[in-house]
Amino acid sequence: MSSIVELAARQLVAYNDSDLNAFCACYHPEVVVLDCDEQIVVGIEDFRERYRGLFEGFEFGAEVTQRLDAGDHCVDYETWWRIDPGTGERSQGVVLVRYTLRDQTIGWVQFFRE
């Protein structure tokens, strides 16, 4: 049995390792992703496609500086960065990410940007 905190940590390691399969394995087949309140992804195939370009084409990473645990939910304060392969331009920022457990996987993700 995996807790949401264990899953959030595991998906972050897979993200930083650019391991799309390990990353997606942390998520429910019917995962829902929200950007603030706008739904942007439903289902693992859409999720995989959304991240494929990033994983295959960019140098990137993230660091969680604070994680709050609330039962089936956790919220990460995350600093992210990526380098555009075409221009070499680096972008970075911070985001709050809420993860919610569903059937021992991450079922819902919600991003709150600055």
C-alpha positions as CSV (number, residue, x, y, z in Angstrom):
1,M,0.0,0.0,0.0
2,S,1.4,3.4,-1.0
3,S,0.6,6.7,0.8
4,I,0.1,9.8,-1.2
5,V,3.4,11.2,0.2
6,E,5.3,8.1,-1.0
7,L,3.7,8.5,-4.4
8,A,4.4,12.2,-4.6
9,A,8.1,11.5,-3.8
10,R,8.3,8.6,-6.2
11,Q,6.8,10.5,-9.1
12,L,9.2,13.4,-8.4
13,V,12.3,11.1,-8.7
14,A,10.9,9.7,-11.9
15,Y,10.3,13.2,-13.2
16,N,13.8,14.3,-12.4
17,D,15.2,11.1,-14.0
18,S,13.2,11.7,-17.2
19,D,11.7,8.3,-16.8
20,L,8.2,8.6,-18.4
21,N,7.2,5.0,-17.6
22,A,8.1,5.2,-13.9
23,F,6.4,8.7,-13.7
24,C,3.2,7.5,-15.3
25,A,3.2,4.3,-13.1
26,C,2.5,6.6,-10.1
27,Y,-0.8,7.8,-11.6
28,H,-4.3,6.3,-11.8
29,P,-5.6,5.1,-15.2
30,E,-8.3,7.8,-15.0
31,V,-6.1,10.5,-13.6
32,V,-7.5,14.0,-13.7
33,V,-5.2,17.1,-13.9
34,L,-6.4,20.6,-13.2
35,D,-4.6,23.8,-13.8
36,C,-6.1,25.9,-11.0
37,D,-9.8,25.0,-11.7
38,E,-9.5,24.2,-15.4
39,Q,-9.4,20.5,-16.3
40,I,-6.5,19.9,-18.7
41,V,-6.0,16.1,-18.7
42,V,-8.3,13.1,-18.2
43,G,-6.9,9.6,-18.4
44,I,-3.4,8.2,-18.4
45,E,-3.0,8.2,-22.2
46,D,-3.6,12.0,-22.3
47,F,-1.4,12.4,-19.3
48,R,1.4,10.4,-21.0
49,E,1.1,12.4,-24.2
50,R,1.1,15.7,-22.3
51,Y,4.5,14.8,-20.7
52,R,6.1,12.9,-23.6
53,G,7.3,16.1,-25.3
54,L,8.9,17.4,-22.1
55,F,10.5,14.1,-21.2
56,E,11.9,13.6,-24.8
57,G,12.9,17.1,-25.7
58,F,13.9,19.2,-22.7
59,E,16.4,19.3,-20.0
60,F,14.4,19.9,-16.8
61,G,14.0,19.3,-13.1
62,A,12.1,20.1,-10.0
63,E,12.7,20.3,-6.3
64,V,10.1,20.2,-3.5
65,T,11.1,22.5,-0.7
66,Q,8.0,21.8,1.5
67,R,5.4,19.0,1.5
68,L,2.3,19.0,3.6
69,D,0.5,15.7,4.3
70,A,-3.2,15.6,4.9
71,G,-4.3,11.9,4.8
72,D,-5.3,11.1,1.2
73,H,-3.9,14.5,0.0
74,C,-0.6,16.2,0.0
75,V,0.5,19.6,-1.2
76,D,4.0,20.3,-2.6
77,Y,5.7,23.6,-2.8
78,E,7.8,23.0,-5.9
79,T,10.5,25.0,-7.8
80,W,10.8,23.9,-11.4
81,W,13.1,24.7,-14.3
82,R,13.5,23.6,-17.9
83,I,15.8,24.5,-20.9
84,D,14.4,24.8,-24.4
85,P,16.5,22.6,-26.6
86,G,16.0,24.9,-29.6
87,T,17.0,28.2,-28.0
88,G,18.9,27.1,-24.9
89,E,16.6,29.5,-23.0
90,R,16.0,28.6,-19.3
91,S,12.6,29.1,-17.7
92,Q,11.8,28.5,-14.1
93,G,9.1,29.1,-11.5
94,V,7.3,27.9,-8.4
95,V,4.0,26.0,-8.2
96,L,1.9,24.5,-5.5
97,V,0.8,21.0,-6.5
98,R,-2.0,19.1,-4.7
99,Y,-2.0,15.3,-5.1
100,T,-5.0,13.2,-4.1
101,L,-4.9,9.4,-3.6
102,R,-7.2,7.1,-5.6
103,D,-6.9,3.3,-5.5
104,Q,-3.3,3.5,-4.2
105,T,-2.2,5.8,-7.0
106,I,-2.3,9.5,-7.7
107,G,-5.9,10.1,-8.9
108,W,-6.1,13.9,-9.0
109,V,-3.4,16.6,-9.5
110,Q,-4.1,20.3,-9.2
111,F,-1.6,23.1,-10.0
112,F,-1.6,26.5,-8.5
113,R,0.8,28.9,-10.2
114,E,2.2,32.3,-9.0
